[in-house]
Amino acid sequence: MLAGAVVVGAAHPAYPHDDTITFRISLDRSGRVLALGTYENDKDPLDETVIGTLTAQASDGRTAGPWRLVPAPHVRGGFTTRQGLSEGRWRITIRSAFPELGYGVGSVTVPKAMTRPPTHDQPTKASAPSPSHSHNADDNDDMRVGQWITGAMVAMVVCALLAGRIRCHRRC
C-alpha cells in the first residue's frame, strides 16, 4: 500500500505550458524550411496545432510569405509550409500566436538541386503589388487565420477590461 502511494506521489501532474515557443530553423531533405518548435523554459517539443506564419527574405531582395505553418510529417514538433523556397540564401522568420506566442529567426541556403519548378506561390522580387495580382486559396486561408488571430486578441483585451471593471466594483 505504501509503495503505491510513493509511485502515485512521484507522478508529475499534467499542466499547460504557459510558456513562449522557440523555433529552430533548418531545411528538410526535400529542401523545404523545417521549423522545430519547443517550449522555451522546459524544452518540451511542441505537440499540438500551431497558428503561425513563415516569412523569408533572400539575400538578393526577393521575398516570400507570409505562409501558413502546417505540421511536418513524421517530425515531432516540426512545422513547414505548403510552399517551397527557390534557390538562394534566405533569412527566415517564424511567428506563432497559438497555442502560445512564439518566434524564431534563422538562415538557410537552398541549393539549386533542391528547388522545384516555379509555381504561383514562389517568391518574387520585392516590388509594389500589381493590380493583376490574383489571390489563391492559400492567400484566403492566411487572411482568415490573421482575422481569427486579430479577433482572438480583441476578445482577450475586452475580457481583461471587463474583469478589471468587475474587480473594481467589488472593492467599492
Buried (B, 14 or more C-beta within 10 A) or exposed (E): EEEEEEEEEEEEEEEEBEBEBBBBBEBBEEBBBBBBBBBBEEEEEBEEEBBBBBBBBBEEEBBBBBBBBEBBEEBEBBBBBEBBBBBBEBBBBBBBBBBBEBBBEBEBEBEEEBBEEEEEBBBBEEEEEEEEEEEEEBBEEBEEBBEEBEEEEEEEEEEEEEEEEEEEEEEE
